[in-house]
């Protein structure tokens, strides 16, 4: 299951960058925050028509929000309150409004059924025992790194494997610092076999979830140590991959050029000699992300909590919430008051998000909660939320600008030879034996 996100069209070399891990002291410490030199560099620039569409999509999802009587209401409200949520769906739909509406509606329906925020650690813990998916460290752009190692597969194919992958994606979102909304994935096929690779049918299911319900979340996919036999699996799922996703994948890249050495596993040329210890790892991630046994969240005092989404769990635990009019991560405000509700936290003060330099103001939801508690305000009219207000939120950010369309892939694609007839026959026989072709 840990290899779902990688793809290719040719047989790849099994070579990789490695160093002697004895050169660096071993550690089981999980890196949960980026180093000072790793900062988000991407900022989406939107024109007035795009800003208007973002606001229209927000208004549309207000009509879809489930009733407050539904136990899942706070989590759905939290998802929609993420400043980057609606812009991501507009970008994924290539700014076709009807497609954006369809996509986000389908995601809300999927989340109501799957409830990814409430996956219980005890449910998927067995999947994490061998470290086939590990969340630790950050790339040069402060993206959390998910290491996926199919060779460490320890369970049979099941829905729990998919829940485990989704659980890790949710934790990666927790790790994201203000200014970052994407994850970096390093997929290592060392020691993997055709039997440890997921079936094509399972691959398609996971691709559907990731491409349709975690839109614009993959920032970089780095695939190393690819064996020749993986071509059979890739050929079965590649037709379902979005071209934009393909543009984010690099095969056998120089990882030290993309990840600070202090964050990169020593096995791949870094100085981080990480020794996986399940008990240490699981406890660290669970506590850092404030996960309760039932999958919900608890605050620093152990009380039930709906942390605001969009700037990472560390910022949320420090009382930071999205600012009014924000359409991207990194624009935060300090909340002074009750922070038990999703996206709400009493009166706020302007602060600058660490690593972003963004000047921020009070969030709409937080300010309304404070005023209404004092009986001084009525329900605001729909026209109060305008594209101009959203544009002001963009202007407050000073993260380096990036185009809205991704460029061509960079880095070399290394293949030692095309698969021979005997290799193709062996791969097909293996896949047919598993019922995946």
N, C-alpha and C positions, 0 to 999 in steps of 0.2 A: 504493500500500500504506500510505502514511502517514496515510490518512484513515479507516481501518477503524473506529476507535472512536467516531466521531461519528455522530449520528443526528438525525432530526427528522421532522415530519409536515406541515410547511408550507414554502413557498418562503421563503427568508430574504433579508434585505437584504445588500448587498455593502459597506455602510459599516463602518468600524472606527476605533478610536482609534489615532492615530499622531502622531508628533512629528518635528521636523527632526533627523535623526540627527547633523547637523553640530554640534549643541549639545554633544555629548559626544565625547570622544576615542575613536577606534576601537580595538578590541582583539580579539585572537584567543585570549585566555586563557579557558580553560574553568573555570567555577566548580564545584569538586568538593565543597565543604563549606559548610553553611549559615552565614549571618551570625549574630551573637549574638542579634539581635532575633527571629529565626525559630526557634521552638521547638515541638515536638510538643504538641498540646493534647488529643488524644483518648486516653481510657483506657476500655477495655471493662470494665463491671461485670458479674460473673457471680454468680448465686445458687448455693446448694449443689448443686442438681440439675444445673445446667449444668457446674459444676466436676467433678462425678462423671462426666458424659458425656464431658468432655474426657479425663479419665483413662482411661475405658473405651476411647475411640478410640485412645489411645496404646497400650494393651495389645493392641488388635486389630492395629494396624499392625506390632507386633513379630512377629506371626505371618506377615506378608507380606514382611518384609525378605529380599532375595535373599541367597544364601550369600556368605560372605567370599571364596570362590574366584572369584566373578564380578568382573571388573575394575571394574564400575560400582558395586559394593557401597559403597565409601567415599562416593560422591556421593549415593546414596540414603539412607544413614545420616545424612549431613549435612542433607539435606532434611527428614527426619523429626525431627532434633534441634533444628530451629528452634523456639524457644519458642512462637511465634505460629502455627505450622503447623496443629496440630490444632484450636485454637480457631477459626481462620478457616474450616475445613471445617464445623465445627458451626454457626457463624453462617450460612454459605452454605446449609446444609441446613435452616435455620430450626429447629434443635434437634430434628430428626427423626433419631434415631440410625442407623436402617437406611439412610437416604438419605446420611448423612455417611459411613458405611462404603463405600457404593457409589461415592460421589464420589471419595474419597481412593484407593480401590483402582484406579479408572479412571485417576486422575492418575499413580499409580505405574507403571501399565502404559504410559501415554503417555510418561512421562519415560524409561523404559527403552528405548523405541524411538527417541524424538526426541533424548534426551541434551542438553537445553538448556544445561547447564553447560559442555559440551565443544564448542560451536560455535566453529570456528576463525576468528580475525579475518581471515585471508587468504581465507576462503570468502565472507564477506559484505562485504569491504572495498569492492568495486566499487559496491555499493548505497549506500555512504555518501559517495561522491565529490562529490555535489552538495548534500549537507546536507538531504535530504528528511526525515530524522529526526535531531534534535540533542538531546543530553542535556547540559544545563548550567543551573545556578542552582536556587533553591529557592523555594517559595511561603511564605506567612506562617506555615504550620504545619510548615515544614521538610520538606515533600515535595519530592523531586527533580522537576524539570520536564523533560518530554519535549516538544519542539517538533516538530510534524508539519506538513509543507508539501507537499501533493500536487502543487502547481505545479512542484516541483523533481524530479518523477519522471524517472528516467534509464534505466530498464530495462523490458523486457517482463515481463508477468506470469509468475511461475515460483515453484517451492517456495523458491528462494533468497530471494525477497522476504519470505516468511513467516519464514524463519530470521533474516533481518535484523531484523525487528520483534521477534522473541523475544530475539535477542541484545541489543537495546537495553533490553528489559524486565529482563533479567538484570543488565545494567549499572546500571539505575536502582535495582534492589534493592541492588546493591553500594554505591551512593551514599547510601542511607538511613542517617541517623544513629541512634544508640540512642534508642528511644522512638518511632520512626516505621516503619511497615510498608506505607505506601501511596505511590502516585505521582500527580503532577498532570500532566495532558496538555493542552497548548494546540494546537489544530488550526486552522491558518490556511489558508483556501481562496483567498487572494489569488493571482491568476495561474493558478489551477487550471482545467482544462478537463474536459469529460466523458470525454475520452480518457485523461486522467491518473488518473481515479478508478478504483479496483479494481472488478472484476466482482462481481456479486451472489454468484456461487458462491464466489469467493475470500473475499468478506466473511463469508459464512456459516462457512467453514472457520476463519477467524481468530477470529470471535466464539466459536466452539465451544472453541477453545484458551484464550482469555482468560477466558471465563466459567466454564469447567469446571476449568481447570488453573492459573489464576492468580487463584483466588477471593479476593475481598475485597482485592484489590491496588489497584484504582482508587479514589483518594480524591476526585479532582475532575477533571472533563472540561470544558474551556472551548473553545467553538467560535466562531470569528469569521470574518467576511468570507464568509459562506455565499452561493453563487450559487443562482439559482432551479432550475437543472437538477439539483441534487443530490437533489431530492425523489424522482426516479425510483429512484435507488439506495437511499435511505433506506426507501422503501416496500417494497422487496424484502427488507430485513434486519430492520426494526423488529419483526416478529412474533417474532423469535428473541431479543430483548433482555429480560433480566430486569428487572422493575419497579424493583428496588433500584438497578440500574445507571442507569436513566433518572433516578432522583432525584438522581444525582450530576452530571448534565450541566447546564451553563449556556450559553445562547446569547447571543453578543454582550455579555458582561458588561464591567464596568469593571475591567480587569485590575489597575490600580494599587491597587484596594481589596483584592485577593486576593494580590498578589505584591509584596514590597518593591521599591522603585524600583531599588535597586542590583542586583537579581537579574533584573529584567524587561527584555527586549529593547527598545531604544529605539524600535524600529518600532511598538511597542504602548504607548508612553507611559512607558517606564522610562528609566533612565539608563545601562543596560548596552548600549553600542553594539557589539554582537558582530559581527565580520567573520569569516565562516566560511572557515577554511583547513583543507582536508582533512588534510594531513600533520600539522599541529600538533594538530588535534582528535583524530585517530586515535591518535597517539602518546601524548597526554596521558591519554586514557581507558584505553587498553591498559595503560599503566604504572601508573596509579592503582589499577586493578582487579587488578593483578598477573597479567595474562593471558599465558600462554605461547603459542608458535606453534601448539601442538596443541590449544589451547583450555583446557587445564588451568591450574593456578595455581602460581606460584612465590613463595617468601617473600622477605624483604628481602635474603637472601643468595643468591638464585637457586636454592634447593633446592625440590624438589617439595613442594606444600603443599595441604592440604585446610582452608581457613579456615572456622571455625565460622560458620554462617548465622544471621541474625536481628538483628544489630546493625550491619550495614554493614562494608565491607571495611577502612575506616580503623580502626575499633575492633578488628577482628580482627588487623590488622597490628601494633597496639599491645599485643597479648597479652590482649585482653579476650574472655571466653567467657561464654555464658549461665549464670546462677546456678542452683543447685539449686532445683527446684520452680517455676521461672519459667514463666509461661504467656503472656508478652508481651515484646516487645522493650523494651529500656531497663534490664533487670535483668541486670547483668553482673558478672563477677568477674575479677580479674587472675590470669593463669596464670603460674606460675614453673616452667618446664620445657619439655619437648618439646612443640611445638604442631603436629607434622606430621600428626596424625590428625584426622579430622573430628570436631569437637565435643569434643576432648580436649586437655588442655594441662598436665598435671602438677598439683602442688598450687597452690591459688589463695588470693588474699588479698581481703578485702572492699575495694571501691572504690566511688566514686560516678560514675555515667556522666555525662559532660559534657552539660549542657543538660537533665538529667532530675532530678538530685538524688536518685537512687534509691540506697538503701543495699543492698549486695549481699554474698553469701557464696559459698563454694566450690560449684562445680557438681558434680552427682552423678558424671558421667562422669570429670571430671578427678580428683576425690578418689579414686574407685575405682581409677583407673589408678595413682596414686601408691601407694596402700596395697597393691594387689596386687603391685606391683613389689617391695615389701619383704616379701611373703609373710605379711602380717598380717591378711588378710581373706579371707572366702569369698564366693561369689556371693550377693548379697542376695536375699531372698525377695520375691515379687511384692507382698505386703502392705505392704512398706516404702514403696511409692509410693502415697500416699493423696490423697484430695481435700483433706484438711486441709493437707498440705504444699503443694499447689497454691494453696490459699487464702492461705497465708503469703506465697507469692511475690507474689500480687496486693497484699497489704497493704503490701509493701515499696515499692511505687511511689507517687509523689506527683504524677504527671501529672494534669492536670485531668480530672475525670470527664466521660464522655459517655454518652448512652443507647445501648442495644444496637440500637435501631431508628432508621434514618435519618429525618430530618424531610423536610418538603416542600422542593422546590427554591426557591432564593432568587435574586433578580436578575431583570431584565426579559428577556423573549423578544421580540426585535425582528424584525418581518417587514414589508416594504414593500408587498407585495400577494400575493394568492393567484395561482398560475400560470394564465396564460391558456390557452385551448384550443390555440393555436398553439405555446405553450411546452411544454405537455404532449405534444403530438404530436412536437415536435422531440426532446424527451428520450427518449420511447419509441423513436423511430426510431434514435437514437444507440445506445441500449442493445441493441436488436434487431440492429443491424449488428455489434455486438461479440459477439452470441450470449449475452448475459447475462440475457435475459428469456425 
